[in-house]
Each structure stands twice: as structure tokens, then as C-alpha cells.
């Protein structure tokens, strides 16, 4: 290494850049978009707790539901689990799941 200082430095720079690129791409892909009525059960399953809670609030507001947001989250989780069991999680929207339309 002492005889090839430039090459060693170049390799270190390349490795640091690759690590930075990998970390940046992982961070950007972990920021999932907001859930909507058209989101699928697969997206629901991979969404974080805050995203699920936000959609539950949206559902209660949009559909003037008398259910609590916790009840909506629980119902969606249950319906989406059932859709996944049937192999339809990629095809069933959250609204369809709430209406058990699968």
C-alpha cells in the first residue's frame, strides 16, 4: 500500500462513493408515498404505522365513517391479510378491502 498511494486512495474514494450511493438509494426508497383509496393491500402491508394511521383518518373523513381510526386500521389489516391468503393482495384496493369485495 505504501508503494501505491494513488491507487489506494482511488480505491478508497470509489468504495466511499459506492457506500454513499447505496445509502442514498436505500433512504429514498424507504420513503414510501402516501396511501390512497387506490392503494393495494400489498402497499398497506408494507406501509409504516404512521402511513396506515394517516390513511385511516383519511378514510373516516372521506367516507364519513362512524368507525374510529383504530377500527379502520384493524379492519383493513384483517381484510388485507385475508386478501393475501387468497393471493389477491396485489389486486385488491383498500376501498375494496373495506367493502370485502374480493
Residue pairs with C-beta under 8 A, 6 or more apart in sequence:
1 8
32 43
32 46
32 47
32 48
32 51
34 51
34 54
34 55
35 43
35 44
35 47
35 51
35 52
35 54
35 55
35 58
35 94
36 55
36 58
36 94
37 59
37 62
37 93
37 94
37 95
38 93
38 94
39 47
39 55
39 93
39 94
40 89
40 90
40 91
40 92
40 93
40 94
41 76
41 79
41 80
41 83
41 84
41 88
41 89
41 90
41 92
41 93
41 94
41 97
42 84
42 89
42 90
44 52
44 55
44 76
44 77
44 80
44 94
44 97
45 80
45 84
45 89
47 55
52 73
52 76
52 77
53 69
53 73
55 76
55 94
56 69
56 70
56 72
56 73
56 76
57 69
59 65
59 72
59 94
59 98
60 67
60 68
60 69
60 72
65 72
67 75
72 98
75 98
76 94
76 97
76 98
79 92
79 97
79 98
79 100
80 89
80 92
80 94
80 97
82 102
83 89
83 91
83 92
83 97
83 102
86 102
88 102
91 102
92 101
92 102
96 102
